[in-house]
Amino acid sequence: MSTGEIIIILFVYLLFFGAKGIPSLAQTMGKAVYQFRNAAKDVQDEIMKGAKDIQKEVQTPLDQMDVTANEDTPQKRENQQAS
């Protein structure tokens, strides 16, 4: 929302509820923004946790492949002798 839209909304609110209602409106809006930010942070944390879990699952087979690639196998010995 632009600044002009916010001013119009506050003006309409002031006409309907009076000046005494503005602090309660500000408090309610503050709580809503706080809850929205917390919810967004929770979603972001869950996504990051899932990404890390997937990364661990992918990395484990890659680590095992590196270990088996460095092992001395009969096929490797034959290839070395043929060279």
Secondary structure, DSSP 8 states (H G I E B T S, - for coil): --HHHHHHHHHHHHHHH-GGGHHHHHHHHHHHHHHHHHHHHHHHHHHHHHHHHHHHHHHHHHHHHHHHHHS--HHHHHHHHH-
